[in-house]
Amino acid sequence: MHRPDRPHLEELARRLRAGGQDPTAEDLADALWLARWLPGPEPETGGPLGTGPFPGTPGDGADDRETDRDRDQDSGDSLRAEDGSVRGGGGSVREDGDAGGGAGPGGAARESVSLHMRAGAPGARGGAGRTERGAGLPVRAPGANALPGLLGLQKALRPLRDYAPAPPRPGEGVLDEEATAERSAAAGILTPVLRPASGHRPDIQLLMDTGPAMGVWSRMVEELRQACQQSGAFRDVQVHRLYDTGDGPPLVTTTSGADGRPRLRPVDQLHDPTGRRLTLVVSDCVGPLWQRGAAQRFLRQWPGRAPLALVQPLPPRLWPRTALPAEPGTFQRSATPGGHTSFRSDDEPWGPLLPGRRAVPVLTPTPEAFASWVRLHTGHGGDAVRGWAARLAPGPAGPAAPRAPRAPRGDEELLRAFRAGASPGALRLAVHLAAAPLTLPVMQLVQRAMLPDTGPMELAEVLLSGLLRRLPGPTPYPCFSYPPGVQQHFLGSLDPSAAALVLKHCSAYVERNFGQGMRNFPALAAARLAGAEAGDEPETGSAAAPPDATDEPLGPDSAETELFARIPARVLRFYHPDLVTPDPLTEARRLLAQGRGQSDPALLAGARERAEAALPAEPVEARIVLARALHAEAGTAAARRSDRRAELLARAADTLVRAGELAGTGDEAWAEARLELAVVHHALWRDTDDPGHLDAALDALAGPPEHWPETTRHTLHLRRGRLLLARGDGAAAAGELTAALGLRESAPVLLDLADALRLAGAGPDRIAPVLDRAAPLLGDGRALR
């Protein structure tokens, strides 16, 4: 075992004591043992000092050998990451060393892959990462937890296993021998005492509001459901969504119908008068359901014996602005299980309890708040429990009084108000978010990586501060942006090293959890393929940018991308070996296959870009793939709406003509280019009815079949026959289709032959045998029938 030098131990102890710690010898030994199993720091770039555990000292031999081995492995990989930058207050910072896995002391570049997010609208940027252009490989990045303490939440809920909703009825329960002996001795007569039978765990249901602003809390609800299930305290956990109908009580989702749509029913059907089902309503209390008083009415009508609480993701200082303000106070638990729970507010602790008013506990999404609520229903820790409650009046709750419209406030005024009233955690979170893309999964990732002690309440302060602008666009997650002035102000609070630290910690979090069994979100792995050395990359901000690093969107009508993390290329290769390809042409073929299957213009545009990048190395094959991508893109709805179909088909035809000229006559690539050219001209004829396109297609397929590769002769005869059939030459079409059937028989070709014979004037005696041959080949192909 490596033994550290004594001066280093003394220096470590001195620094710990200077920081307010007083470690013992045993503490130091434990820390040194644990340090052996923790990942070491990334090597500094360009520094004169060594890479050992202390400044200016050489590293341990084992660590050096491991670093060299990793460097050798990384240098042999075929994938190089694109250059990116994080802009701080004074400019841009190149992501070297810790920030981006740059060159180490030995000068070898550590290979990494950039992960990007697409913004909500083209040209809109919320973070500070420079938009990059390259191979956008779709991957699933690990998302961060919305709740900071899932284990603490499970521990807080676990005592509910002993929850007893009501005293046992006569003859129910188990005999408590100790309590029976004490009560019988005191009464002088045998008096049995029964306790609720163990093993009957309660149920719990989560009712999530579907108001306009609740979409950002869906991840929190999912984690709350997960905590309830994994706590082991409940027999059944259900999640329902509350929908506002505009009038009347809200409706909730239950099961799905045969058409896949959720079935709605009144919320009062979820009542449980027995009290064995606990209910948590998750809402920010600002949606229309609360503004018109429908939510307050259904809370007031909830059975008194059924435990009910409201989980409020907003911080307490914002609760007075909602439709259900809460106040702190003390809950007094009833002496008997299932009895009434009273609440006394701190504002009027000695005032009389008003009859008919119901106090609904309001919980923050923290383990401490849930632990207090659990004590209220289990009796652990006393009968008096501190907490927050919302008072519901006995009368009908009317709609909230309309507020006078406020004059719009400028960015500077909103910024001053936020800095004056925000919590320290929310203010630090807002500053760090200025150096990242403002999409909800990445915002939660930055929060968990940089500020792990904060939770949904601090994120809610930032979201409701008025500083963020919601970006339009169909995205699976909310996307925001800071106004330029606000973003520059926050970035001014971060020095360049701190801005790069956001990328470093997010990258470390993603690397640790990539490919693990957690909830993921879609991202793009923007990687550039090998072909140049690491030192050939231009510096950030230089005029000579690489050809595939631009500020243009990725494909037509797609959003720009923003860097949020870097991971080692070996991690991406391990979990997604099919995404990392050795050359642009292979990647173009993969994107083309995906784009055809999904009719996705973005994927087809990516295939076109990668095929264009492969033209210098593979001039013939790349042009064929490029033409196919153009042809497929012309068939999408986006191309038809924008009237770009004819232009794309014309470009595909010109590209295939050039590919045929470059290829050798009679080889596979030459035949492939001419066959594809015939298909493109056939598509142009269908759009324009110009017979010249049919002639051009047949000219592309001209020549004796013996001059064509044997593997393409069936396709040659088939396409010749269909082109002749489209031109109305039934006899010639029948001859070509018969030749195709001689090489390979299929039902569609037999049906085309029947059409050609009918067009040529053949009688039923010739057509009927062809149809009889096609019948057994059709199978379940109802479209062909």
TORLOVEX-15709 format. One record per residue (C-alpha): x, y, z; residue in one letter. Coordinates in pm, whole numbers, plus 50000, padded with zeros to 5 digits. Example, Ala and Ser with C-alpha at 12.3 -4.5 7.8 and 13.67 -1.06 7.14 Angstrom:
<pts>
512304955050780a513674989450714s
</pts>
This chain:
<pts>
500005000050000m501325034249914h502245053750227r501955091550193p504855112850312d504675128050659r504895164550534p501845158350321h499895144850618l500875174850826e499835198250547e496475180550515l495835182350889a496835219150896r494425227950616r491575208750776l492095226751107r492245260050924a488845251750776g487275246451119g487765208751143q489685190551416d490385155751274p491785127951485t494345102951365a491555078151300e489655104151094d492735110650881l493275073550826a489655068750718d489865098450482a493085085650322l491645050650281w488485064650122l490525086949890a492045055949731r488625045549603w487435079549483l488065091649125p491085114049106g491075149648970p491445156648601e494995166848502p495585204048479e496495217748137t499665236348078g500655237748444g504235233748553p503325213248857l502815175848877g499575157348898t499985142849243g497555146549531p499215178749646f500475208649447p503935204349308g504255167249391t504325137849153p501355114749146g501305079549275d502785054149041g499595034249008a497635065548925d500215075548665d500045041648500r496275042748494e496295077548341t498735066548071d496615036147994r493465056947961d495315082247746r496545054847512d493065040547486q491515074347418d494095084347158s493235053846947g489515060946929d487965072346605s485615098946736l486645134346814r484395159246990a483565192746844e484975224046998d482665242947231g482865272747459s481215286047770v480875323347772r481545340248098g481335376148202g484425386948018g484325365247708g484575328947611s486445301247784v487895272147594r486865239847760e490265224847830d491435204748119g488715199748374d486035216648174a486235197047855g488695168947888g491375187147697g495025179847668a496745165647966g500285171548082p501625147847826g500005167047543g497605139047442a494035150347390a491365132947589r488585123047353e485095134347448s481645137947296v479545169247329s475915165447439l473535192047316h469935202547368m467685216947104r466125250147197a462395256147174g462575277446862a465115283346589p467555310246679g466545311947044a469215305547301r468785304147672g472215293447783g475735304447725a476965274947519g477855281947158r475635264746906t477565237746725e476895220346398r477845184646328g476615149246348a473565149946568g473265114846707l470075110646912p470865096747259v469125094947597r470905115747860a470365108148229p468065132748400g468585146048750a466155140549035n463665168149102a463575159449474l466935161949650p466295135649918g464445105149784l465885082250050l464945106950322g461435108850181l461095070950183q462315069850542k459835096750643a456905077350489l457865043350629r456125047250973p452785048650792l452915010750787r451525013051142d448765037251046y445445027951212a442465046351060p439945037251335a439675016551654p438944979751591p435344968751600r434294942351853p435984909551776g438584925251544e442284929251606g444744910351821v444934908152198l447444931652364d448444910352664e450374937252852e447654963452815a444984937552906t446814928353227a447204964753333e443584974253259r442204942653422s444264948453738a443064984353760a439394975553698a439304944053907g437644925653620i438964909653307l438974936553036t440514925852703p442394952152502v442544947152125l445004963851890r444654966551512p445924935651338a449294940251175s449864934750807g447014956950682h448944984850517r447055015650395p446715027750037d447765061649902i446675081349597q448325111649438l446085137049266l448105159149032m446685192148914d446895197548537t446975235448545g448985255448291p452115257548510a452055221848645m453915206348354g457245214948514v456365194248822w455455161648650s458915147748725r458445156149093m455125137549102v456745107148942e459515107249203e456965111349481l455105080849348r458385062049335q459175071449696a455745059449811c456185026049635q459715020049758q458985029950117s457104997250175g454445015450377a451545012450131f449674983449982r448725002649666d449935035549512v447855052749244q448325085149051v445375104448909h445245137548724r442765165148803l441135181948503y439195214348502d435885212348315t435185249648329g432155245048554d431285219948821g433665197749016p436955186448866p437285153148693l439995127248747v441545101248520t441175064748604t441725037148350t442105040147975s439395030447735g439645008047431a440765037947221d443655045247457g442165077647589r441855082047967p438435078748118r437225107648332l434945105648633r433965129048919p436575133449188v434175123749465d434305087749341q437795085949493l436425091849845h437235065050101d435005068550410p436875040150586t440005061650611g442345034450486r443405054450180r445575085250222l445395112949962t448035138049852l446995166249619v449965180549426v449315215649298s450745250649290d447205264549351c447395290749076v445475273848793g441875280148685p440675251348901l441665271549208w440775305849078q437105296649039r436955278449374g436265243249242a439385228549400a438605244049741q435105229449729r436265193849661f438865196449939l436225208450187r433865179950087q436535153450135w435595128050406p436855139250745g438165104550837r440235101850518a443705117250564p444285145350314l447205168850250a448305193249982l451865191349844v452865226449738q456025228449520p456255266249557l458245280949849p456205293050149p456965329550082r454975326749755l451935309649907w450075342249987p449995349649612r448185317049533t444475309249558a445055288349872l447275306850120p448535287550420a449645297550769e451965281351022p450645266551341g450275235151550t448205204251476f446735186251774q446235149551711r443135132851849s443615108552137a441715081151952t442695067651608p440605082451331g439485111551547g439315148151449h442575167851420t442515204051530s444775232251418f445775264251594r447425291751397s450465310151527d448725343051453d445895335751700e447085307451926p444505314652199w441555323051977g438495300651969p438305273651708l435745283551448l433245255351387p432945241451036g436335253650915r438605226250788r442385228750808a444155210150526v447845203250592p450135219250335v453475201950280l456625213450111t458315185949904p460925179050172t461475148850400p461015170650709e457525181950607a456435146450524f457865133450852a455705158551043s452605148150848w453355111550918v453715118551292r450325135251281l448695102651167h450805077351356t451305094451693g455065088851689h456735117251875g453745131952053g450285144951973d451305180951889a452875185551546v454125217651388r453165224751029g451335246350777w447635245050702a445155261050465a441825271350621r438715262550422l435575281750515a432315261950552p430445282850293g430765278349919p434015291849782a433355316749508g435715326849232p438645348149331a438215385449290a439865397348969p443045415949032r443825448948871a446195443648580p449735453248665r451785474148434a454485453548265p457805456848439r461115459748264g463935434948291d465915456948529e462975461048765e462265423648761l465935416748828l466005440649125r462835425249269a464225390249232f467555398549394r465775415949679a463255388649760g464725355649639a466205330049873s469995325449862p469635291349698g467325304949425a469675333849354l472675310749320r470645287549097l469605316048867a473235326648830v474435291448742h471575286148496l472845315348289a475745292948179a473535264348054a470685257847811p467405266947978l465455235247908t463815219348210l465845186748217p469125205848192v468005231148454m467345202448694q470685187148596l472545219548674v470675222649004q471555187249113r475185189648998a475995224449128m473535230249415l472525195849550p471115211049869d468345229249676t465075214449556g461835222049371p461105253149577m464265271249466e463615261249105l460055274149140a461375308049255e463445310848938v460615299048712l458115323448866l460495352848891s459345367448560g462905366948431l462415336748206l460655337047872r458875305247760r459975295947409l457435283447154p457795251146969g456695214847000p459205200747248t458725172547501p459925195547780y459535232747859p462205255447711c463035290447838f465475318847777s466825348147972y466545382647816p470005392847692p470455419447959g469485395948243v471725368348114q474705391648084q474085404048438h474075368748580f477095358548373l478895388848514g478535372848856s480435342248730l484115343948648d485205323248347p486425294448564s483075292548745a481195292548413a483345263748292a482745246348623l479045243248537v479945223248228l482465202448422k480065192048699h477185185348459c479535164248249s480675144848556a477055138248658y476105126248309v479195104248285e478465087748622r474835080348537n474925075248159f473155043248061g471865036748412q468285026948494g466935061548559m464605084848378r466285099648070n465605128347833f466405131847460p469635148947361a472015150747067l475535137047079a477305161646850a480505144146750a482925150046465r484565120046305l488265114346298a490315126346007g492375154346163a494565156246466e493415172146789a495805200646743g494155209946412d491035223546582e490755261446565p490715281546879e487385294047005t486515327046851g488945323646559s487865333446215a488685299946059a485875278446188a485575242146078p483085236445797p480615217046014d480735241246310a478265268446220t475445287046382d472875273746136e470045251346256p470385213646224l468305207645914g465245226045786p462855240346041d464855225546330s466135242846637a469655252746724e471545231246969t473295241547289e476095223947472l475335212047825f477765183347893a480745164047765r481265126947821i484165104447720p483705088447381a484265053947532r481095058547741v479035065947432l480605036647247r479835012847532f476145021447563y475455031747200h477845012546974p475465017046681d475585055046705l479355059046678v480255051846316t483685050746154p482975073745860d480425099445739p479075076745465l478095049145709t476475074845931e474615089745634a473225055445546r472065050345905r470365084345919l468785077945578l467285045045698a465915061446013q464595091545820g462795069745568r461185048845841g460035079246040q459525104245754s461575128245965d462975158045766p465575164746035a467045129746006l466995131545627l468705165445640a471345150245865g471845121845615a472215147245336r474815166845533e476875136045619r476715123945257a477995157845140e480825155045393a481775121145245a481965133744882l485755139144877p486495103845000a483675084544826e482545105244525p480285078444370v478755061044674e478285093944858a476425109044561r474095079144545i473295082044916v472935119844879l470475115444591a468445090344792r468305114345086a467115142344854l464495118944704h463255108245048a463205144245171e461115153944867a458485128944979g457965144445323t455015166345409a457315195445493a458765195445140a455315194044985r454055223045196r457055244645110s456925236144735d460495222844751r459645188444611r460445196344248a463715213344344e464825183844557l463985158544287l465855178844026a468925180344252r468685142844305a468585136543928a471625158743863d473535141844145t472815107044005l473845117243654v477195128743792r477555096643994a476965075743681g479595095543492e482185090243766l481465053043801a482845027043569g480375014043310t478924980743408g479934979943774d477594978944074e477765016244156a477055025843793w473985003143785a472785015544123e473025051944012a471105045843686r468385025543858l467905053044114e467875079343838l464995061043670a463025061843997v463575099544034v462425106543676h459375084543735h458505105744040a458935137643835l456605123643568w453935116343830r454145152443950d454245169643608t452725144743357d455625153843128d456395123442904p459935135742869g460645122843220h459505087943120l461805089242819d464685100743040a463995072343284a463985046343005l467185061442860d468845056643199a467935019543183l468915014842821a471354988342703g471404950542679p470794933143014p474044914142966e475954946743016h474384951143360w475564933443677p473724900943734e472504911844079t470604941543928t468934924743631r465694916143811h465304952543921t466264964243571l463494944143401h460964953343669l461574990843641r461634989743263r458304971443266g456654996143501r457925026143304l456595010942979l453305003543153l453095040143262a453765050942900r450975028242775g453085002742587d451444971042718g453194946042495a456714958442570a455874961242940a454614925142942a457894913342792g460024931143053e457834919543343l457924883743214t461724885743214a461644898743572a459414869643676l461854845643522g464454857443771l462254861044077r458494856444117e456384878944340s452744888844367a453164926144281p455044917943960v452364892743857l449664918943912l451654943843702d451934917443429l448154912343436a447704950043387d450194949943099a448434920942927l445064938042966r446564969942819l447964949842527a444504935642449g445124900142570a442124878542642g441004863342972p442654830542878d446084847342916r445274870143209i443494844543432a446524821243471p448644851043580v446124860543849l445914824243960d449684823944010r449484856244213a446644844844442a448664821044666p451474846644690l449244874644817l448694859445161g447264886045392d448214914345158g444754929745143r446094961244980a447264940744682l443954922444662r
</pts>
